[in-house]
Amino acid sequence: MSAALTPNPQAGSGKAELEGLLSLITSATRDAMAIYENSSHGLPSVHSTTAHPLDTEASTFAMKNAIRTLEGACEQLCTTLAPPSHTLLNVCRNVA
């Protein structure tokens, strides 16, 4: 199960917050990998150009939870580390 990151706007340690995001990313990735490995289809390759057998199956709650955590933590990490103008430009591109 993925760890939870408790938001605290008063927290003074940016490093601790970033480490927390990295921990969430690692945990959620391992959760998703375990689901793939337990499916008997194995893990998808980063170089694959075809659909993985799990792509056509209904996602389990555990997989949905792992992917939501991964997406959210990655987005927060990128938003935190990127210059504000970069983040704003990406948001504007996604809206259009």
Secondary structure as UniProt FT lines:
FT   TURN            9..10
FT   HELIX           14..38
FT   TURN            39..40
FT   TURN            46..47
FT   HELIX           53..56
FT   HELIX           61..81
FT   HELIX           84..95
//
